Every structure is written in structure tokens, then in C-alpha cells.
Amino acid sequence: MVEMMVIISIIGLVLAIGTPPLIRFLRHYQAQDAAHIVSGVLRMARSRA
């Protein structure tokens, strides 16, 4: 039982330390993806004009 509590505590610590950087990375990636989409739409609009 004690071993299970230690493992759960370690997993909790790893998640607490690792989650914020992962969230920041995902937001940055989503922003970059959106910028590429907008850039592509503008490029297509210019080529059609």
C-alpha cells in the first residue's frame, strides 16, 4: 500500500512539473499553425487578384 502511495505521489509530481511547459508548447504550436493558415489564405487571395 505504501509503495502505491509513493508511485502515485511521484506520478503527481511529474505531471505537476511537466504539464505547464507542455501547455505552453501546445499553445505556441497552435498559434504558429493559425499563422500559417492565414498566410496561405492571403497568398491565395493575392494570386487570384
HTML snippet that shows the backbone in 3Dmol.js (N, CA, C, O; Angstrom):
<script src="https://3Dmol.org/build/3Dmol-min.js"></script>
<div id="view" style="width:600px;height:400px;position:relative"></div>
<script>
const pdb = `
ATOM      1  N   MET A   1       0.826  -1.200   0.000  1.00  0.00           N
ATOM      2  CA  MET A   1       0.000   0.000   0.000  1.00  0.00           C
ATOM      3  C   MET A   1       0.871   1.267   0.000  1.00  0.00           C
ATOM      4  O   MET A   1       0.584   2.236  -0.703  1.00  0.00           O
ATOM      5  N   VAL A   2       1.934   1.233   0.800  1.00  0.00           N
ATOM      6  CA  VAL A   2       2.834   2.386   0.859  1.00  0.00           C
ATOM      7  C   VAL A   2       3.496   2.598  -0.497  1.00  0.00           C
ATOM      8  O   VAL A   2       3.658   3.734  -0.944  1.00  0.00           O
ATOM      9  N   GLU A   3       3.877   1.508  -1.147  1.00  0.00           N
ATOM     10  CA  GLU A   3       4.520   1.615  -2.455  1.00  0.00           C
ATOM     11  C   GLU A   3       3.595   2.274  -3.471  1.00  0.00           C
ATOM     12  O   GLU A   3       4.026   3.077  -4.298  1.00  0.00           O
ATOM     13  N   MET A   4       2.328   1.922  -3.393  1.00  0.00           N
ATOM     14  CA  MET A   4       1.339   2.501  -4.304  1.00  0.00           C
ATOM     15  C   MET A   4       1.218   4.008  -4.075  1.00  0.00           C
ATOM     16  O   MET A   4       1.118   4.775  -5.032  1.00  0.00           O
ATOM     17  N   MET A   5       1.227   4.431  -2.820  1.00  0.00           N
ATOM     18  CA  MET A   5       1.137   5.857  -2.496  1.00  0.00           C
ATOM     19  C   MET A   5       2.375   6.602  -3.003  1.00  0.00           C
ATOM     20  O   MET A   5       2.265   7.723  -3.500  1.00  0.00           O
ATOM     21  N   VAL A   6       3.543   5.985  -2.878  1.00  0.00           N
ATOM     22  CA  VAL A   6       4.777   6.608  -3.361  1.00  0.00           C
ATOM     23  C   VAL A   6       4.725   6.757  -4.875  1.00  0.00           C
ATOM     24  O   VAL A   6       5.081   7.810  -5.403  1.00  0.00           O
ATOM     25  N   ILE A   7       4.294   5.735  -5.569  1.00  0.00           N
ATOM     26  CA  ILE A   7       4.199   5.789  -7.029  1.00  0.00           C
ATOM     27  C   ILE A   7       3.207   6.857  -7.466  1.00  0.00           C
ATOM     28  O   ILE A   7       3.486   7.619  -8.391  1.00  0.00           O
ATOM     29  N   ILE A   8       2.061   6.920  -6.815  1.00  0.00           N
ATOM     30  CA  ILE A   8       1.056   7.935  -7.155  1.00  0.00           C
ATOM     31  C   ILE A   8       1.600   9.334  -6.890  1.00  0.00           C
ATOM     32  O   ILE A   8       1.348  10.256  -7.666  1.00  0.00           O
ATOM     33  N   SER A   9       2.350   9.499  -5.791  1.00  0.00           N
ATOM     34  CA  SER A   9       2.945  10.803  -5.485  1.00  0.00           C
ATOM     35  C   SER A   9       3.967  11.200  -6.539  1.00  0.00           C
ATOM     36  O   SER A   9       4.002  12.354  -6.967  1.00  0.00           O
ATOM     37  N   ILE A  10       4.794  10.258  -6.959  1.00  0.00           N
ATOM     38  CA  ILE A  10       5.806  10.550  -7.985  1.00  0.00           C
ATOM     39  C   ILE A  10       5.134  10.917  -9.302  1.00  0.00           C
ATOM     40  O   ILE A  10       5.549  11.867  -9.965  1.00  0.00           O
ATOM     41  N   ILE A  11       4.115  10.182  -9.680  1.00  0.00           N
ATOM     42  CA  ILE A  11       3.385  10.497 -10.912  1.00  0.00           C
ATOM     43  C   ILE A  11       2.765  11.887 -10.816  1.00  0.00           C
ATOM     44  O   ILE A  11       2.801  12.651 -11.781  1.00  0.00           O
ATOM     45  N   GLY A  12       2.201  12.216  -9.664  1.00  0.00           N
ATOM     46  CA  GLY A  12       1.623  13.547  -9.469  1.00  0.00           C
ATOM     47  C   GLY A  12       2.656  14.646  -9.604  1.00  0.00           C
ATOM     48  O   GLY A  12       2.390  15.677 -10.221  1.00  0.00           O
ATOM     49  N   LEU A  13       3.838  14.436  -9.030  1.00  0.00           N
ATOM     50  CA  LEU A  13       4.908  15.434  -9.136  1.00  0.00           C
ATOM     51  C   LEU A  13       5.371  15.601 -10.580  1.00  0.00           C
ATOM     52  O   LEU A  13       5.570  16.723 -11.045  1.00  0.00           O
ATOM     53  N   VAL A  14       5.541  14.498 -11.280  1.00  0.00           N
ATOM     54  CA  VAL A  14       5.971  14.568 -12.683  1.00  0.00           C
ATOM     55  C   VAL A  14       4.938  15.324 -13.513  1.00  0.00           C
ATOM     56  O   VAL A  14       5.298  16.156 -14.347  1.00  0.00           O
ATOM     57  N   LEU A  15       3.670  15.042 -13.291  1.00  0.00           N
ATOM     58  CA  LEU A  15       2.618  15.748 -14.030  1.00  0.00           C
ATOM     59  C   LEU A  15       2.578  17.229 -13.669  1.00  0.00           C
ATOM     60  O   LEU A  15       2.391  18.076 -14.543  1.00  0.00           O
ATOM     61  N   ALA A  16       2.751  17.545 -12.389  1.00  0.00           N
ATOM     62  CA  ALA A  16       2.719  18.943 -11.957  1.00  0.00           C
ATOM     63  C   ALA A  16       3.877  19.734 -12.553  1.00  0.00           C
ATOM     64  O   ALA A  16       3.723  20.908 -12.888  1.00  0.00           O
ATOM     65  N   ILE A  17       5.025  19.099 -12.684  1.00  0.00           N
ATOM     66  CA  ILE A  17       6.199  19.786 -13.237  1.00  0.00           C
ATOM     67  C   ILE A  17       6.136  19.833 -14.759  1.00  0.00           C
ATOM     68  O   ILE A  17       6.537  20.831 -15.358  1.00  0.00           O
ATOM     69  N   GLY A  18       5.645  18.781 -15.390  1.00  0.00           N
ATOM     70  CA  GLY A  18       5.695  18.684 -16.845  1.00  0.00           C
ATOM     71  C   GLY A  18       4.530  19.292 -17.583  1.00  0.00           C
ATOM     72  O   GLY A  18       4.665  19.618 -18.763  1.00  0.00           O
ATOM     73  N   THR A  19       3.394  19.457 -16.939  1.00  0.00           N
ATOM     74  CA  THR A  19       2.203  19.928 -17.643  1.00  0.00           C
ATOM     75  C   THR A  19       2.292  21.383 -18.108  1.00  0.00           C
ATOM     76  O   THR A  19       1.958  21.649 -19.263  1.00  0.00           O
ATOM     77  N   PRO A  20       2.725  22.344 -17.276  1.00  0.00           N
ATOM     78  CA  PRO A  20       2.767  23.737 -17.756  1.00  0.00           C
ATOM     79  C   PRO A  20       3.622  23.949 -19.006  1.00  0.00           C
ATOM     80  O   PRO A  20       3.171  24.633 -19.924  1.00  0.00           O
ATOM     81  N   PRO A  21       4.844  23.391 -19.084  1.00  0.00           N
ATOM     82  CA  PRO A  21       5.602  23.558 -20.331  1.00  0.00           C
ATOM     83  C   PRO A  21       4.906  22.928 -21.536  1.00  0.00           C
ATOM     84  O   PRO A  21       4.971  23.464 -22.643  1.00  0.00           O
ATOM     85  N   LEU A  22       4.250  21.808 -21.325  1.00  0.00           N
ATOM     86  CA  LEU A  22       3.539  21.150 -22.419  1.00  0.00           C
ATOM     87  C   LEU A  22       2.393  22.021 -22.914  1.00  0.00           C
ATOM     88  O   LEU A  22       2.176  22.138 -24.120  1.00  0.00           O
ATOM     89  N   ILE A  23       1.663  22.629 -21.995  1.00  0.00           N
ATOM     90  CA  ILE A  23       0.555  23.513 -22.381  1.00  0.00           C
ATOM     91  C   ILE A  23       1.092  24.715 -23.154  1.00  0.00           C
ATOM     92  O   ILE A  23       0.508  25.116 -24.161  1.00  0.00           O
ATOM     93  N   ARG A  24       2.206  25.294 -22.685  1.00  0.00           N
ATOM     94  CA  ARG A  24       2.807  26.430 -23.400  1.00  0.00           C
ATOM     95  C   ARG A  24       3.233  26.027 -24.808  1.00  0.00           C
ATOM     96  O   ARG A  24       3.010  26.771 -25.763  1.00  0.00           O
ATOM     97  N   PHE A  25       3.840  24.858 -24.937  1.00  0.00           N
ATOM     98  CA  PHE A  25       4.265  24.374 -26.252  1.00  0.00           C
ATOM     99  C   PHE A  25       3.065  24.203 -27.174  1.00  0.00           C
ATOM    100  O   PHE A  25       3.116  24.604 -28.337  1.00  0.00           O
ATOM    101  N   LEU A  26       1.983  23.610 -26.666  1.00  0.00           N
ATOM    102  CA  LEU A  26       0.801  23.386 -27.495  1.00  0.00           C
ATOM    103  C   LEU A  26       0.175  24.702 -27.938  1.00  0.00           C
ATOM    104  O   LEU A  26      -0.259  24.820 -29.084  1.00  0.00           O
ATOM    105  N   ARG A  27       0.120  25.687 -27.057  1.00  0.00           N
ATOM    106  CA  ARG A  27      -0.433  26.999 -27.439  1.00  0.00           C
ATOM    107  C   ARG A  27       0.425  27.657 -28.510  1.00  0.00           C
ATOM    108  O   ARG A  27      -0.095  28.235 -29.465  1.00  0.00           O
ATOM    109  N   HIS A  28       1.750  27.566 -28.348  1.00  0.00           N
ATOM    110  CA  HIS A  28       2.657  28.148 -29.339  1.00  0.00           C
ATOM    111  C   HIS A  28       2.478  27.454 -30.687  1.00  0.00           C
ATOM    112  O   HIS A  28       2.439  28.111 -31.727  1.00  0.00           O
ATOM    113  N   TYR A  29       2.372  26.140 -30.667  1.00  0.00           N
ATOM    114  CA  TYR A  29       2.194  25.372 -31.898  1.00  0.00           C
ATOM    115  C   TYR A  29       0.880  25.743 -32.576  1.00  0.00           C
ATOM    116  O   TYR A  29       0.839  25.896 -33.797  1.00  0.00           O
ATOM    117  N   GLN A  30      -0.195  25.890 -31.800  1.00  0.00           N
ATOM    118  CA  GLN A  30      -1.494  26.255 -32.366  1.00  0.00           C
ATOM    119  C   GLN A  30      -1.438  27.653 -32.972  1.00  0.00           C
ATOM    120  O   GLN A  30      -2.014  27.890 -34.034  1.00  0.00           O
ATOM    121  N   ALA A  31      -0.748  28.583 -32.305  1.00  0.00           N
ATOM    122  CA  ALA A  31      -0.626  29.940 -32.835  1.00  0.00           C
ATOM    123  C   ALA A  31       0.166  29.928 -34.135  1.00  0.00           C
ATOM    124  O   ALA A  31      -0.191  30.623 -35.087  1.00  0.00           O
ATOM    125  N   GLN A  32       1.232  29.150 -34.181  1.00  0.00           N
ATOM    126  CA  GLN A  32       2.023  29.051 -35.414  1.00  0.00           C
ATOM    127  C   GLN A  32       1.195  28.452 -36.541  1.00  0.00           C
ATOM    128  O   GLN A  32       1.257  28.924 -37.677  1.00  0.00           O
ATOM    129  N   ASP A  33       0.431  27.429 -36.237  1.00  0.00           N
ATOM    130  CA  ASP A  33      -0.412  26.776 -37.235  1.00  0.00           C
ATOM    131  C   ASP A  33      -1.440  27.761 -37.784  1.00  0.00           C
ATOM    132  O   ASP A  33      -1.670  27.812 -38.993  1.00  0.00           O
ATOM    133  N   ALA A  34      -2.056  28.538 -36.904  1.00  0.00           N
ATOM    134  CA  ALA A  34      -3.043  29.524 -37.344  1.00  0.00           C
ATOM    135  C   ALA A  34      -2.384  30.584 -38.224  1.00  0.00           C
ATOM    136  O   ALA A  34      -2.973  31.016 -39.214  1.00  0.00           O
ATOM    137  N   ALA A  35      -1.177  31.004 -37.874  1.00  0.00           N
ATOM    138  CA  ALA A  35      -0.468  31.995 -38.681  1.00  0.00           C
ATOM    139  C   ALA A  35      -0.164  31.444 -40.071  1.00  0.00           C
ATOM    140  O   ALA A  35      -0.270  32.171 -41.058  1.00  0.00           O
ATOM    141  N   HIS A  36       0.210  30.181 -40.159  1.00  0.00           N
ATOM    142  CA  HIS A  36       0.471  29.569 -41.467  1.00  0.00           C
ATOM    143  C   HIS A  36      -0.805  29.488 -42.304  1.00  0.00           C
ATOM    144  O   HIS A  36      -0.766  29.691 -43.518  1.00  0.00           O
ATOM    145  N   ILE A  37      -1.915  29.195 -41.670  1.00  0.00           N
ATOM    146  CA  ILE A  37      -3.188  29.124 -42.397  1.00  0.00           C
ATOM    147  C   ILE A  37      -3.558  30.494 -42.945  1.00  0.00           C
ATOM    148  O   ILE A  37      -3.933  30.618 -44.111  1.00  0.00           O
ATOM    149  N   VAL A  38      -3.455  31.524 -42.110  1.00  0.00           N
ATOM    150  CA  VAL A  38      -3.782  32.883 -42.557  1.00  0.00           C
ATOM    151  C   VAL A  38      -2.844  33.299 -43.678  1.00  0.00           C
ATOM    152  O   VAL A  38      -3.276  33.903 -44.660  1.00  0.00           O
ATOM    153  N   SER A  39      -1.567  32.982 -43.539  1.00  0.00           N
ATOM    154  CA  SER A  39      -0.598  33.319 -44.573  1.00  0.00           C
ATOM    155  C   SER A  39      -0.954  32.645 -45.896  1.00  0.00           C
ATOM    156  O   SER A  39      -0.866  33.270 -46.953  1.00  0.00           O
ATOM    157  N   GLY A  40      -1.351  31.391 -45.844  1.00  0.00           N
ATOM    158  CA  GLY A  40      -1.743  30.679 -47.059  1.00  0.00           C
ATOM    159  C   GLY A  40      -2.978  31.269 -47.703  1.00  0.00           C
ATOM    160  O   GLY A  40      -3.051  31.376 -48.927  1.00  0.00           O
ATOM    161  N   VAL A  41      -3.953  31.655 -46.892  1.00  0.00           N
ATOM    162  CA  VAL A  41      -5.176  32.265 -47.428  1.00  0.00           C
ATOM    163  C   VAL A  41      -4.849  33.596 -48.091  1.00  0.00           C
ATOM    164  O   VAL A  41      -5.361  33.894 -49.170  1.00  0.00           O
ATOM    165  N   LEU A  42      -3.998  34.398 -47.455  1.00  0.00           N
ATOM    166  CA  LEU A  42      -3.622  35.689 -48.049  1.00  0.00           C
ATOM    167  C   LEU A  42      -2.848  35.488 -49.353  1.00  0.00           C
ATOM    168  O   LEU A  42      -3.057  36.218 -50.321  1.00  0.00           O
ATOM    169  N   ARG A  43      -1.958  34.501 -49.373  1.00  0.00           N
ATOM    170  CA  ARG A  43      -1.190  34.217 -50.586  1.00  0.00           C
ATOM    171  C   ARG A  43      -2.122  33.802 -51.725  1.00  0.00           C
ATOM    172  O   ARG A  43      -1.941  34.229 -52.865  1.00  0.00           O
ATOM    173  N   MET A  44      -3.113  32.973 -51.417  1.00  0.00           N
ATOM    174  CA  MET A  44      -4.064  32.525 -52.433  1.00  0.00           C
ATOM    175  C   MET A  44      -4.909  33.701 -52.924  1.00  0.00           C
ATOM    176  O   MET A  44      -5.183  33.809 -54.120  1.00  0.00           O
ATOM    177  N   ALA A  45      -5.320  34.578 -52.013  1.00  0.00           N
ATOM    178  CA  ALA A  45      -6.125  35.736 -52.411  1.00  0.00           C
ATOM    179  C   ALA A  45      -5.322  36.656 -53.328  1.00  0.00           C
ATOM    180  O   ALA A  45      -5.856  37.191 -54.300  1.00  0.00           O
ATOM    181  N   ARG A  46      -4.028  36.839 -53.014  1.00  0.00           N
ATOM    182  CA  ARG A  46      -3.185  37.684 -53.861  1.00  0.00           C
ATOM    183  C   ARG A  46      -3.008  37.082 -55.250  1.00  0.00           C
ATOM    184  O   ARG A  46      -2.996  37.803 -56.248  1.00  0.00           O
ATOM    185  N   SER A  47      -2.873  35.779 -55.311  1.00  0.00           N
ATOM    186  CA  SER A  47      -2.656  35.149 -56.612  1.00  0.00           C
ATOM    187  C   SER A  47      -3.916  35.188 -57.475  1.00  0.00           C
ATOM    188  O   SER A  47      -3.828  35.195 -58.703  1.00  0.00           O
ATOM    189  N   ARG A  48      -5.076  35.215 -56.845  1.00  0.00           N
ATOM    190  CA  ARG A  48      -6.330  35.281 -57.601  1.00  0.00           C
ATOM    191  C   ARG A  48      -6.688  36.701 -58.019  1.00  0.00           C
ATOM    192  O   ARG A  48      -7.484  36.891 -58.938  1.00  0.00           O
ATOM    193  N   ALA A  49      -6.117  37.688 -57.363  1.00  0.00           N
ATOM    194  CA  ALA A  49      -6.471  39.086 -57.654  1.00  0.00           C
ATOM    195  C   ALA A  49      -5.805  39.581 -58.920  1.00  0.00           C
ATOM    196  O   ALA A  49      -5.995  40.733 -59.309  1.00  0.00           O
TER     197      ALA A  49
END
`;
const viewer = $3Dmol.createViewer("view");
viewer.addModel(pdb, "pdb");
viewer.setStyle({}, {cartoon: {color: "spectrum"}});
viewer.zoomTo();
viewer.render();
</script>
